Amino acid sequence: MNHILQQELIDVAYIVAVVLFILALRWLSSPATARHGVLAGEFGAFLAVIATLCNYEIIEYKWIIVALVVGAIVGVPLGLVPMTAVPQRTALSHAFGALAAAMIGIAEYYVRIPHVTKFEMVEIALEVIIGSLTFTGSLIAAGKLQEILPQRPITYRGQNFVSLSALGAAILIAIWLMFHPESARLFPVMVAISLIFGVMLVTPIGGADMPTVISLLNSYAGLSAALLGFVLNNKVLVVAGALDGSSGFILSVIMCKAMNRSFTNVMFGAFGQVQASAAGVKEARTVRSATAEEAAAILGAANTVVIAPGYGMAVAQAQHKVRELFDVLTKRGVDVKFAIHPVAGRMPGHMNVLLAEADIPYDRLLDMDTINPEFPQVDVALIIGANDVTNPAARTDASSPIYGMPILDVDKARTVMVIKRSMSPGFAGIDNELYYLDKTLMLFGDAKAFVGNIVRELTGGAH
Ligand code: NAP
């Protein structure tokens, strides 16, 4: 096959891959089409890789095969982590993607010097700076989420000044290299500063903000891939990087809005630091608790029940038991709906994915803005492993770290029941007023076991 025809076929494959990436993003935005979205994205990526491997400029495949095998050895176990570990797994993928982009940029610089045009140098420098800081930043984010590193923000006086000066120094070196690309000794200094800046960028941010940071790092990784596309003159990389970068950015904006936080507050607010002092002023207060038998009686007698799931349902893997509860109550004529908070769990869409896995009909899943006005008419709000997203302090306590975050108005339901194991706080580390209301019953236990017990009570032991 001649080279022109081969290149044309590769270009066609790239166009199909790009269309599949765009469709994947479109389809992933609804639970009903999300599976198609995943398949379209996977097939697009497969096509793009195969087309790239057909490039006639490849001299030998030996090292490519070695890299594929090493990548698969690392990648396959990463794909098998539990759903609750997906945020840190995603951070690791960004770290690897960004490292690859930075390393290719570094290689391109050394292959091309001293014949690097100003434009090429800008592309390479930006890609290497963003790739390097995303690599170390993502590793720190993954470490914090996995609790290998301390979750609390680590700060010191003048931190923002020091961090921004480091970034400024890397940019100054990049500008110098634009005019003097032959100053090869400065290049590794720029890389080292960028790597250090990535650490400085993420250490002052608390664990509770890590999912937002990860989606921001996702957008940086996309940006560095797009820049790499310019360096290598590879159009599919430019488009895929741009899609990745912009979707990551949009997701970060959505998460900030759902928590009523600004970008600056997430990046520089050191959220999570005030919690220690807030926890210190605890007073002994009483709560009312109930058994599975009592909870089953109340649920069975209700006309409308709204289930508000959260992180605890995910950890306990209780979604299938929740499905059984949904079936049993629906059969009895109870109107059961699910209230989905945009940041319930540890990643956006976490609850939708789990409930879809348990085949709960999508039309029963209502987002926060739709369900909130209905709560005053709801007989029972059943909270399963959710905490922060139901905390009324977000509406009333201006000193609370979550003040202003939109919440599920479960406290407006006639009766509130909360399944959790103890009085421990949720992710934001703060007490929840909801538990002390007269209308609230605490159902202490593991979510999966407790929901199972309620189902057993309702079915007279048939489950
Ligand atoms: P949460 O506030 O973290 O509370 C989860 C609750 O689940 C805990 O209070 C815990 O209490 C309970 N729990 C844990 N394991 C359990 C088990 N096996 N069985 C029963 N209960 C269990 O969760 P959330 O209400 O879903 O709120 C999410 C938090 O993450 C918010 O602060 C949000 O801002 C933050 N966040 C989320 C995202 C996102 O994209 N989803 C992004 C950024 C930040 P016990 O220990 O007493 O059982």
Residues whose N, C-alpha, C, O or C-beta is under 5 A from the ligand:
A	BS01	NAP	A208 P211 T212 G310 Y311 G312 V315 A316 P342 V343 A344 G345 R346 M347 P348 G385 A386 N387 D388 V389 I419 K420 R421 S422 M423 S424 P425 G426 F427 A428 G445 D446 A447
